[in-house]
Amino acid sequence: MSEAVAQEEAVPKPMMSPFLSDNPPPVIEDPYSVPIEDINVIDGRLFQQDIHWDHFKRLREEDPVHFNELPGIGRYWSLTKFEDIMYVDTNHELFSSASGITLGPQVGSDIDSDELRFSNFIAMDQPKHDLQRSTVSGVVAPPNLKKMELIIRERVCNILDNLPAGETFNWVDLVSIELTTQMLATLFDFPFEDRRKLTRWSDVATAPPGTGIVDTAEQRQEELMECLAYFTKLWNERAAQEVPGDDLVSMLAHGKDTKNMQPYEFLGNLILLIVGGNDTTRNSISAGVLALNQNPAEYDKLRADPSLIPNMVAEIIRWQTPLPYMRRTANEDVVIRGKQIKAGDQLLMWYVSGNRDSDVIDRPDEFIIDRPKARHHLSFGFGIHRCMGNRLAEMQLRIVWEEILKRFSKVEVVGEPERLRSSFVRGITDLQVRVHPL
Ligand code: HEM
């Protein structure tokens, strides 16, 4: 792997959507004030300002398979109804992932777009997808999860016991990030003292330059090369071990279908696991605190009956939908709800909208911790790409809430949350809280 580190030119150039350019079109605050053709839910500012809800509501009601085209990005359709999303997600022969899972042109193209541009199995079709997924999926299989539960609980307790009671602090930083980072370090058997590097690399991998995380494409490239170099070293050490460890790097370095991966595939799969296990869980941990504060009657219900935690966890994940969409590409011409989709068109499955579709989910705009069938949501996707870490994520959230309830009568939100400017990761960047010990 080591020669790969020198191959800087192999890191693809990150992309840029018009909404991220120096001169973006004005943000549409009221979607009912414009012709429907002008609605374009890819604009990350809608999510940053938390004003995307009515955009999706209008699309679900008036144009559930909605067309947009952007220079340099191409033709794409926004699917906003639960059943349509399910149809595309479970029909992997008709709708491919191999051209990428975010909007925009792919590696090899010189057009800028919003793509997470590395080769990994989330952006592959069968049979390669299945081979690579099955090589790493053991790490989140039930026996490993059971082993991890003890370590995760220990780490959660440690984090919660050290919170500054009586002070105002950013929950995102001290709890959500710290905890998910510690869990990732466990998964990779990553040097514990360097664990914040994982958080940084995850942020850098998903954030286009100029949106607050990195300033330039060069800076992004440099940091991802540092990530590759670091993991290459770990890879070489683990590959040399006769008895492979049960961490993810060892699994990849010894797996017969992954051990000869190209550097960019290697980096791609690592980033997939880092981002997959990081941003999503982090934002669900923050979102739960926020949702309970916005819905005090639900917080009362929870305090009265902690056995609701597993159900609440599913509801939090629906409520937040940490990844608002995934993209597919049509392999052939197809008609959905009367719309003529052409082969090569991009389709965005807006999970964040399907999760608020009242045709499938009762009172979808309400946060209800004892909601029946709470796991019937789209946040983990469906089909062959359904989230590999879904049980791990749920376990983590369950443990966090079990331990919070043992310590605090309330985690009180005391400021307005700040959110990420992205339509791909629905993130909370700052959540000022005060904890009230029992
Ligand atoms: C609340 C937390 C999480 C959410 C909401 C989430 C969401 C998703 C979604 C939407 C997909 C794509 C599904 C599709 O295309 O049908 C996905 C795939 C994936 N997730 Fe997660 N995820 C979470 C946590 C995790 C964790 C903790 C891991 C770490 C192991 C992880 C690893 C992956 C991987 C490896 C894939 C690719 C699966 C494939 O392509 O076969 N995720 N996740």
Boltz pocket constraint, residues with backbone or C-beta under 6 A from the ligand:
constraints:
  - pocket:
      binder: B
      contacts: [[A, 89], [A, 121], [A, 122], [A, 123], [A, 129], [A, 133], [A, 140], [A, 272], [A, 273], [A, 276], [A, 277], [A, 278], [A, 280], [A, 281], [A, 284], [A, 317], [A, 321], [A, 322], [A, 323], [A, 326], [A, 378], [A, 379], [A, 380], [A, 381], [A, 382], [A, 383], [A, 384], [A, 385], [A, 386], [A, 387], [A, 388], [A, 389], [A, 390], [A, 392], [A, 393]]
      max_distance: 6.0
